[in-house]
Amino acid sequence: MFGYGARVTLAALPRRDGRAREHLEALGRQARPVTLAGERALPVPGPLGALLPGGGLRRGSVVAVEGALGSGVTSVVLQLAGAATAAGEWVAAVDLEGTLGGGRPARPG
């Protein structure tokens, strides 16, 4: 026969007395609305911001900027990074072509 060693009580049910109600009301006064990071926009000033949906970037998003050599891709990337860091955000850049580093101008071609 299977059974519990101790008697199981229903003490885990929420209390519905005045003290419990006061506690919940106090917690409700301390609560703040939550805005998820992905719902907040990071404004990008200037003409570049006018080209972006909503005038900026979604916080926590990944942005790929592509273009031919000499088309201004590096300038766009630096403007986006500047807007993010000016707002106190972090930026990470993955440069598969090696154009952001100092070694690119030294290589022929």
N, C-alpha and C positions, 0 to 999 in steps of 0.2 A: 504494500500500500504506500502511495506517495503522499507526503504532506509536508507542510512547513513546520520548522521547529518552534518558531514564535508566532504568536497570533498577529495577523496582518490587520492594521488599523487604517482608518481612512483619514489620518491626520494630514495627509498631503493635499487634501482638498482645500481650495481657497477659503479663507475666512470671510465672512460677510458682516462683521460687526463694525461699529463706529471707528474703532482704532485702525482697522484695516482700510476702511474707506479714507480716513485722513491721510494715511500713508500713501495710498494711490494718488490722492489729490496733490500731495506734496511732490510726488514724482512727476506728475503731469505738469506742474508749474516749472520744473527744471528741464523738461524735454525741449529740444530744439528741432526744427525741421531739418531733414537730411537732404542734401543735394549730392548725388553721386558724382565722382570725378568725371565720368564720361558725359555727364549732362552739362558740365560747365564749359563755356567757350573761352578760349584764350584769344583776345583781340589782337589782330595784326594791323598796325597803323599803315596809312599811306595807300598808294595805288595797288599794292599787292593784296592788302586786306579787302579791297573792293572786288577783287577777282575770286575770293574764296567764299564758299557758302557760309552765310551768317557773318561774314566779315572777319573770320578767324578760324582757328583750329579747335577741334574737340580735344580737351585735356585727356591725356593718356592714349592718344591715337598714334598710329604709325603713318608717316607721310613719305611717299617715294617721289623724288624729283628726278626726272630723266630728260636728257636732251643731248644734242650733238656737241662735240668739243667746240668751245668758243660761243655757245648760244646763250650764256648767262646763267647756266644752272647753278654754278657755285655761288653767284651773287644772290640768287633766290634762296638757296639753302642758308646762306649766312644771314639774310634778312629774317627768315623764319626763326632761326636759332636766336638771333638778337631779340626778337619780339618775345620769345619764350623766357630767355634769361632776364630780360628787363622786368618781366612780371614775377621774377623769383622762382621760376620753374627750372627743372633740369632738362638737359638736351643730350641725346646720344646720337652720334652720326656713324653710319656704316658706309664706308666709301669703297666699293668694290673695284672701282677704276683707278684709285690712287690719286685722284685730282685734288683732294684737300690737303695732302701732305706736301712737304717741300721737295720730295724726290721727283715729282712729275716734270717740272721744267728742265731738270737736268738730263732727262732721258731723251734720246733722239726721236723725232716723229711726233 
